[in-house]
Amino acid sequence: MLRRGRLLIFLGLILAVMTAGVAYYILQQGAGPAPEVEIRMKPVLIALQSIEERADIPVEAVGTKEWPEDSVPANALSNPADVVGKAAIVPILEGQIIRSDMLIDKERVLEEGSFAAFAIPEGKVAFAVPIDNIHSVAGAIQAGDFVDVLVTITFEAQKPTGVVTEEGEQEVQSVQVLATQLTLQDVEVLRVGAWNVPPPTEEGEAPPPPQDFLTLLVGQQDALVLKYARDDPNYNVDFALRGVEDHTIVSTESVTLQYILTRFNVTTPAPPPTIGP
């Protein structure tokens, strides 16, 4: 009986080992190798160097790189041509994905009338002057045109009246005399009209804003000239529109009443005769 019991135990152990081996084999065959997860990639535009805020973006400062599609921002750019003519409105770090909301289009600046500072070249300032239809060449002046600045100055002069006082002195009277001169030449017009005009409301299209300002690009010293002429009531400023290809700097002579009389050979009329009683 003892030997038979041991035999049964031995057979039981063999059966258990065989069962475990079969189960392990089945499990291994069913599991198989772990499937590979495909990561979809997408080309994006990245900064090859750090780009400062307000700086123009050269094409060589950006490049394309494959990026996991799931982590690409919705407004990410992918074509280097997308940065041509644009500037950064925020600092962009080297290796950072470039998004459309990081850039400003300089042409759109003028169209929308916003972010004026991005359209001002180095060495220039923007200076606004008030205009009306007469001063703007009947509304012909547009952004991108070039104009000459004409200034008329009113002087106070003393003119003899021909009357001699009892003291034997000649009487004089104050009269206004004018002198007109071409001052600033070939000045670029940055914009016609106001900046940062609110967009139309949802109720309908808003009327176009009045074109009552010219924004000119000038040097700092010339900005002072315009400032003086704008503030002094004895100055009257006007603008002459240049042809699209004309950037010639010319020399002119001031125009006064005497200039008109001399150049056009105008004879000064004699005073009317005195009619007695």
BELVEN-V718947 format. One record per pair of residues at least 24 apart in sequence whose ideal C-beta (glycine too) atoms are under 10 Angstrom apart, sorted by sequence separation. I is the first residue (numbers start at 0). J is the second residue. D is the distance in Angstrom with one decimal. If there is no record, write none. Layout:
i=I j=J d=D
i=I j=J d=D
This chain:
i=40 j=64 d=9.5
i=41 j=65 d=7.1
i=42 j=66 d=7.4
i=43 j=67 d=9.9
i=58 j=82 d=6.6
i=72 j=96 d=6.3
i=74 j=98 d=4.7
i=75 j=99 d=8.0
i=118 j=142 d=9.4
i=152 j=176 d=9.3
i=153 j=177 d=5.9
i=154 j=178 d=6.7
i=189 j=213 d=8.5
i=190 j=214 d=4.4
i=40 j=65 d=4.3
i=41 j=66 d=5.8
i=43 j=68 d=9.6
i=56 j=81 d=9.6
i=57 j=82 d=8.2
i=58 j=83 d=6.5
i=71 j=96 d=7.2
i=72 j=97 d=9.7
i=73 j=98 d=8.7
i=74 j=99 d=4.6
i=76 j=101 d=8.9
i=152 j=177 d=7.1
i=153 j=178 d=8.5
i=188 j=213 d=6.0
i=189 j=214 d=4.4
i=190 j=215 d=9.2
i=213 j=238 d=7.0
i=40 j=66 d=6.6
i=41 j=67 d=7.7
i=56 j=82 d=4.4
i=57 j=83 d=9.1
i=70 j=96 d=9.1
i=72 j=98 d=5.5
i=73 j=99 d=9.5
i=74 j=100 d=5.8
i=76 j=102 d=8.1
i=88 j=114 d=7.4
i=151 j=177 d=5.6
i=152 j=178 d=5.2
i=188 j=214 d=7.2
i=189 j=215 d=6.6
i=190 j=216 d=9.8
i=40 j=67 d=6.3
i=41 j=68 d=4.3
i=43 j=70 d=9.6
i=55 j=82 d=9.2
i=56 j=83 d=8.3
i=60 j=87 d=9.7
i=71 j=98 d=10.0
i=72 j=99 d=9.4
i=74 j=101 d=9.0
i=151 j=178 d=7.1
i=152 j=179 d=7.7
i=186 j=213 d=9.3
i=187 j=214 d=9.8
i=188 j=215 d=6.2
i=189 j=216 d=5.2
i=39 j=67 d=7.4
i=40 j=68 d=6.3
i=41 j=69 d=9.2
i=43 j=71 d=5.7
i=55 j=83 d=10.0
i=56 j=84 d=8.9
i=72 j=100 d=9.2
i=86 j=114 d=8.8
i=150 j=178 d=9.0
i=151 j=179 d=4.4
i=152 j=180 d=7.7
i=187 j=215 d=7.0
i=188 j=216 d=7.8
i=189 j=217 d=9.8
i=38 j=67 d=5.7
i=39 j=68 d=4.4
i=41 j=70 d=9.4
i=42 j=71 d=9.2
i=43 j=72 d=8.4
i=55 j=84 d=8.4
i=56 j=85 d=5.7
i=88 j=117 d=7.9
i=150 j=179 d=7.0
i=151 j=180 d=8.2
i=186 j=215 d=5.1
i=187 j=216 d=4.4
i=38 j=68 d=8.1
i=39 j=69 d=7.6
i=41 j=71 d=5.2
i=45 j=75 d=9.3
i=55 j=85 d=7.7
i=56 j=86 d=6.4
i=61 j=91 d=9.1
i=64 j=94 d=8.7
i=66 j=96 d=7.0
i=86 j=116 d=9.9
i=87 j=117 d=9.7
i=112 j=142 d=9.8
i=149 j=179 d=6.5
i=150 j=180 d=6.0
i=186 j=216 d=7.0
i=187 j=217 d=8.4
i=38 j=69 d=8.2
i=40 j=71 d=9.2
i=44 j=75 d=7.0
i=45 j=76 d=9.5
i=55 j=86 d=5.1
i=56 j=87 d=6.1
i=60 j=91 d=8.8
i=86 j=117 d=5.3
i=149 j=180 d=7.5
i=150 j=181 d=8.1
i=186 j=217 d=5.9
i=39 j=71 d=10.0
i=43 j=75 d=4.9
i=44 j=76 d=4.2
i=50 j=82 d=9.4
i=54 j=86 d=6.3
i=55 j=87 d=8.3
i=64 j=96 d=8.6
i=85 j=117 d=9.2
i=86 j=118 d=9.5
i=110 j=142 d=8.9
i=148 j=180 d=9.7
i=149 j=181 d=5.9
i=150 j=182 d=4.9
i=183 j=215 d=8.3
i=186 j=218 d=9.9
i=42 j=75 d=9.5
i=43 j=76 d=7.3
i=44 j=77 d=5.6
i=53 j=86 d=6.1
i=54 j=87 d=5.6
i=60 j=93 d=9.4
i=109 j=142 d=5.3
i=148 j=181 d=7.5
i=149 j=182 d=7.2
i=150 j=183 d=8.7
i=41 j=75 d=8.3
i=42 j=76 d=10.0
i=43 j=77 d=5.7
i=44 j=78 d=6.9
i=52 j=86 d=8.8
i=53 j=87 d=6.7
i=109 j=143 d=7.9
i=147 j=181 d=5.8
i=148 j=182 d=5.0
i=149 j=183 d=9.3
i=183 j=217 d=6.8
i=42 j=77 d=5.0
i=44 j=79 d=6.5
i=51 j=86 d=9.8
i=52 j=87 d=5.8
i=53 j=88 d=7.3
i=56 j=91 d=8.1
i=147 j=182 d=8.1
i=148 j=183 d=4.0
i=183 j=218 d=9.4
i=186 j=221 d=7.7
i=41 j=77 d=7.6
i=42 j=78 d=8.8
i=44 j=80 d=9.9
i=46 j=82 d=9.7
i=50 j=86 d=9.0
i=51 j=87 d=6.9
i=52 j=88 d=6.8
i=53 j=89 d=9.4
i=54 j=90 d=9.1
i=61 j=97 d=6.2
i=147 j=183 d=7.0
i=148 j=184 d=7.6
i=44 j=81 d=6.8
i=50 j=87 d=5.0
i=52 j=89 d=5.8
i=53 j=90 d=9.5
i=54 j=91 d=8.9
i=60 j=97 d=9.6
i=146 j=183 d=8.6
i=147 j=184 d=5.1
i=148 j=185 d=9.9
i=44 j=82 d=7.4
i=51 j=89 d=9.8
i=52 j=90 d=4.9
i=146 j=184 d=8.9
i=147 j=185 d=7.1
i=148 j=186 d=6.3
i=183 j=221 d=5.4
i=50 j=89 d=9.3
i=51 j=90 d=6.2
i=52 j=91 d=8.4
i=145 j=184 d=8.8
i=146 j=185 d=8.1
i=147 j=186 d=7.2
i=182 j=221 d=8.6
i=183 j=222 d=9.9
i=186 j=225 d=9.1
i=50 j=90 d=7.1
i=51 j=91 d=8.3
i=145 j=185 d=5.2
i=146 j=186 d=5.4
i=46 j=87 d=9.2
i=49 j=90 d=7.3
i=50 j=91 d=4.2
i=56 j=97 d=8.3
i=145 j=186 d=6.4
i=146 j=187 d=8.3
i=183 j=224 d=6.6
i=49 j=91 d=6.9
i=50 j=92 d=8.3
i=144 j=186 d=9.4
i=145 j=187 d=5.6
i=146 j=188 d=6.1
i=182 j=224 d=6.5
i=183 j=225 d=7.5
i=48 j=91 d=9.1
i=49 j=92 d=5.7
i=50 j=93 d=8.5
i=144 j=187 d=7.7
i=145 j=188 d=7.1
i=182 j=225 d=9.0
i=48 j=92 d=9.4
i=49 j=93 d=4.9
i=143 j=187 d=7.4
i=144 j=188 d=4.7
i=46 j=91 d=4.9
i=48 j=93 d=5.4
i=49 j=94 d=9.2
i=50 j=95 d=9.0
i=56 j=101 d=9.3
i=142 j=187 d=9.1
i=143 j=188 d=6.6
i=183 j=228 d=9.6
i=45 j=91 d=9.3
i=46 j=92 d=6.6
i=47 j=93 d=6.9
i=48 j=94 d=9.4
i=49 j=95 d=8.8
i=56 j=102 d=7.0
i=142 j=188 d=5.8
i=143 j=189 d=8.4
i=182 j=228 d=7.9
i=45 j=92 d=9.8
i=46 j=93 d=5.5
i=47 j=94 d=8.2
i=50 j=97 d=8.7
i=141 j=188 d=7.0
i=142 j=189 d=6.4
i=143 j=190 d=9.4
i=144 j=191 d=8.6
i=45 j=93 d=8.4
i=46 j=94 d=6.5
i=140 j=188 d=5.9
i=142 j=190 d=5.1
i=143 j=191 d=9.8
i=45 j=94 d=5.9
i=46 j=95 d=5.2
i=52 j=101 d=9.7
i=141 j=190 d=9.3
i=142 j=191 d=5.8
i=45 j=95 d=6.4
i=46 j=96 d=8.3
i=53 j=103 d=8.9
i=55 j=105 d=8.5
i=141 j=191 d=6.0
i=142 j=192 d=8.8
i=188 j=238 d=8.7
i=44 j=95 d=9.9
i=45 j=96 d=5.7
i=46 j=97 d=6.1
i=50 j=101 d=8.8
i=140 j=191 d=6.0
i=44 j=96 d=7.1
i=45 j=97 d=6.5
i=50 j=102 d=9.8
i=139 j=191 d=10.0
i=186 j=238 d=8.4
i=188 j=240 d=9.0
i=43 j=96 d=5.1
i=44 j=97 d=4.6
i=135 j=188 d=9.6
i=138 j=191 d=8.6
i=183 j=236 d=9.8
i=43 j=97 d=7.8
i=44 j=98 d=8.9
i=182 j=236 d=8.6
i=43 j=98 d=9.4
i=44 j=99 d=10.0
i=46 j=101 d=9.4
i=183 j=238 d=9.7
i=184 j=239 d=9.5
i=186 j=241 d=9.1
i=135 j=191 d=7.2
i=177 j=233 d=9.8
i=179 j=235 d=8.6
i=185 j=241 d=6.7
i=184 j=241 d=8.6
i=175 j=233 d=9.0
i=177 j=235 d=8.8
i=179 j=237 d=8.8
i=181 j=239 d=8.0
i=187 j=246 d=10.0
i=126 j=186 d=9.4
i=185 j=245 d=8.2
i=53 j=114 d=9.5
i=130 j=191 d=8.1
i=185 j=246 d=5.1
i=55 j=117 d=9.1
i=127 j=189 d=9.1
i=130 j=192 d=9.7
i=184 j=246 d=8.8
i=185 j=247 d=7.8
i=53 j=116 d=7.3
i=126 j=189 d=9.2
i=127 j=190 d=8.6
i=184 j=247 d=8.4
i=185 j=248 d=6.5
i=53 j=117 d=6.7
i=123 j=187 d=8.2
i=125 j=189 d=5.6
i=184 j=248 d=5.4
i=185 j=249 d=9.7
i=125 j=190 d=8.2
i=184 j=249 d=7.1
i=123 j=189 d=8.9
i=127 j=193 d=8.8
i=184 j=250 d=9.9
i=120 j=187 d=9.1
i=127 j=194 d=8.6
i=146 j=213 d=7.8
i=148 j=215 d=8.2
i=184 j=251 d=9.2
i=181 j=249 d=7.5
i=120 j=189 d=9.9
i=125 j=194 d=9.1
i=141 j=210 d=9.6
i=144 j=213 d=9.6
i=146 j=215 d=7.6
i=148 j=217 d=9.1
i=181 j=250 d=8.9
i=182 j=251 d=9.6
i=119 j=189 d=7.4
i=140 j=210 d=8.7
i=145 j=215 d=9.9
i=181 j=251 d=4.5
i=118 j=189 d=6.2
i=142 j=213 d=9.5
i=145 j=216 d=9.8
i=180 j=251 d=6.8
i=181 j=252 d=9.3
i=118 j=190 d=8.1
i=138 j=210 d=6.6
i=142 j=214 d=8.4
i=179 j=251 d=9.6
i=180 j=252 d=8.2
i=181 j=253 d=8.8
i=140 j=213 d=6.6
i=148 j=221 d=8.6
i=180 j=253 d=4.4
i=181 j=254 d=9.3
i=115 j=189 d=7.5
i=150 j=224 d=8.5
i=179 j=253 d=6.7
i=180 j=254 d=7.3
i=115 j=190 d=7.5
i=135 j=210 d=6.9
i=150 j=225 d=9.5
i=178 j=253 d=5.1
i=179 j=254 d=4.5
i=180 j=255 d=9.6
i=135 j=211 d=8.9
i=148 j=224 d=8.1
i=152 j=228 d=8.8
i=177 j=253 d=9.9
i=178 j=254 d=7.1
i=179 j=255 d=7.8
i=134 j=211 d=9.8
i=135 j=212 d=9.6
i=148 j=225 d=7.3
i=150 j=227 d=9.6
i=151 j=228 d=9.6
i=177 j=254 d=8.4
i=178 j=255 d=5.0
i=112 j=190 d=6.7
i=131 j=209 d=9.6
i=132 j=210 d=8.7
i=135 j=213 d=6.8
i=150 j=228 d=5.6
i=153 j=231 d=9.3
i=155 j=233 d=8.7
i=177 j=255 d=6.9
i=178 j=256 d=9.0
i=115 j=194 d=5.4
i=131 j=210 d=9.1
i=132 j=211 d=9.8
i=134 j=213 d=8.1
i=152 j=231 d=8.5
i=153 j=232 d=8.3
i=154 j=233 d=7.6
i=176 j=255 d=6.9
i=177 j=256 d=7.2
i=178 j=257 d=9.8
i=179 j=258 d=9.1
i=109 j=189 d=7.3
i=110 j=190 d=9.8
i=112 j=192 d=7.1
i=114 j=194 d=9.1
i=115 j=195 d=8.2
i=130 j=210 d=7.5
i=131 j=211 d=6.9
i=148 j=228 d=8.0
i=153 j=233 d=4.4
i=176 j=256 d=6.6
i=178 j=258 d=8.7
i=108 j=189 d=9.5
i=109 j=190 d=6.1
i=112 j=193 d=7.0
i=113 j=194 d=6.9
i=114 j=195 d=9.0
i=130 j=211 d=6.2
i=150 j=231 d=10.0
i=152 j=233 d=6.1
i=153 j=234 d=7.7
i=176 j=257 d=9.1
i=108 j=190 d=9.1
i=109 j=191 d=9.8
i=112 j=194 d=4.8
i=113 j=195 d=5.6
i=129 j=211 d=6.2
i=130 j=212 d=6.5
i=151 j=233 d=9.1
i=152 j=234 d=5.9
i=153 j=235 d=7.6
i=111 j=194 d=9.4
i=112 j=195 d=6.0
i=113 j=196 d=8.7
i=129 j=212 d=6.2
i=130 j=213 d=5.1
i=151 j=234 d=7.2
i=152 j=235 d=8.1
i=111 j=195 d=8.9
i=112 j=196 d=5.3
i=127 j=211 d=9.9
i=128 j=212 d=7.0
i=129 j=213 d=8.1
i=150 j=234 d=5.9
i=151 j=235 d=4.4
i=109 j=194 d=9.9
i=111 j=196 d=8.5
i=127 j=212 d=5.0
i=128 j=213 d=5.2
i=150 j=235 d=7.2
i=151 j=236 d=8.1
i=108 j=194 d=9.5
i=127 j=213 d=6.8
i=128 j=214 d=8.2
i=149 j=235 d=8.8
i=150 j=236 d=5.6
i=151 j=237 d=7.5
i=111 j=198 d=8.7
i=126 j=213 d=9.0
i=127 j=214 d=4.9
i=128 j=215 d=6.7
i=149 j=236 d=7.2
i=150 j=237 d=7.8
i=126 j=214 d=7.1
i=127 j=215 d=7.6
i=148 j=236 d=6.4
i=149 j=237 d=4.5
i=125 j=214 d=5.2
i=126 j=215 d=5.4
i=148 j=237 d=7.8
i=149 j=238 d=7.0
i=125 j=215 d=7.2
i=126 j=216 d=8.1
i=147 j=237 d=9.3
i=148 j=238 d=6.3
i=149 j=239 d=6.0
i=124 j=215 d=9.2
i=125 j=216 d=6.2
i=126 j=217 d=5.7
i=146 j=237 d=9.6
i=147 j=238 d=7.1
i=148 j=239 d=8.1
i=123 j=215 d=9.3
i=124 j=216 d=7.5
i=125 j=217 d=8.3
i=126 j=218 d=9.9
i=146 j=238 d=4.5
i=147 j=239 d=4.5
i=123 j=216 d=4.6
i=124 j=217 d=6.5
i=126 j=219 d=9.5
i=146 j=239 d=6.3
i=147 j=240 d=8.3
i=122 j=216 d=9.7
i=123 j=217 d=6.5
i=124 j=218 d=7.4
i=144 j=238 d=9.5
i=146 j=240 d=5.7
i=147 j=241 d=6.5
i=119 j=214 d=9.6
i=123 j=218 d=6.5
i=124 j=219 d=5.9
i=126 j=221 d=8.1
i=145 j=240 d=8.0
i=146 j=241 d=6.3
i=112 j=208 d=8.5
i=118 j=214 d=9.3
i=120 j=216 d=7.1
i=122 j=218 d=6.9
i=123 j=219 d=8.6
i=126 j=222 d=4.6
i=144 j=240 d=6.1
i=145 j=241 d=4.5
i=119 j=216 d=6.7
i=122 j=219 d=8.8
i=124 j=221 d=8.9
i=125 j=222 d=8.8
i=126 j=223 d=9.4
i=128 j=225 d=6.1
i=144 j=241 d=7.2
i=145 j=242 d=8.7
i=118 j=216 d=8.7
i=123 j=221 d=9.4
i=124 j=222 d=5.3
i=126 j=224 d=9.6
i=127 j=225 d=9.1
i=128 j=226 d=9.4
i=140 j=238 d=6.6
i=144 j=242 d=9.7
i=145 j=243 d=8.3
i=147 j=245 d=9.9
i=115 j=214 d=7.5
i=123 j=222 d=9.2
i=126 j=225 d=5.3
i=139 j=238 d=9.9
i=140 j=239 d=9.7
i=141 j=240 d=9.1
i=144 j=243 d=7.9
i=145 j=244 d=9.9
i=126 j=226 d=7.4
i=128 j=228 d=8.5
i=129 j=229 d=7.6
i=140 j=240 d=5.7
i=143 j=243 d=9.1
i=145 j=245 d=7.6
i=128 j=229 d=6.0
i=134 j=235 d=9.2
i=136 j=237 d=9.1
i=139 j=240 d=5.8
i=145 j=246 d=6.7
i=147 j=248 d=9.8
i=152 j=253 d=9.0
i=154 j=255 d=9.4
i=112 j=214 d=9.7
i=127 j=229 d=9.2
i=134 j=236 d=7.3
i=135 j=237 d=9.5
i=136 j=238 d=6.7
i=147 j=249 d=8.8
i=149 j=251 d=9.6
i=151 j=253 d=10.0
i=126 j=229 d=8.9
i=134 j=237 d=5.5
i=135 j=238 d=6.7
i=136 j=239 d=7.3
i=137 j=240 d=9.7
i=150 j=253 d=9.9
i=151 j=254 d=8.7
i=133 j=237 d=7.6
i=134 j=238 d=5.9
i=136 j=240 d=4.7
i=147 j=251 d=9.4
i=109 j=214 d=9.8
i=133 j=238 d=9.8
i=135 j=240 d=8.7
i=149 j=254 d=9.6
i=130 j=236 d=9.1
i=129 j=236 d=9.1
i=130 j=237 d=9.2
i=128 j=236 d=6.6
i=130 j=238 d=7.3
i=161 j=270 d=8.7
i=128 j=238 d=8.3
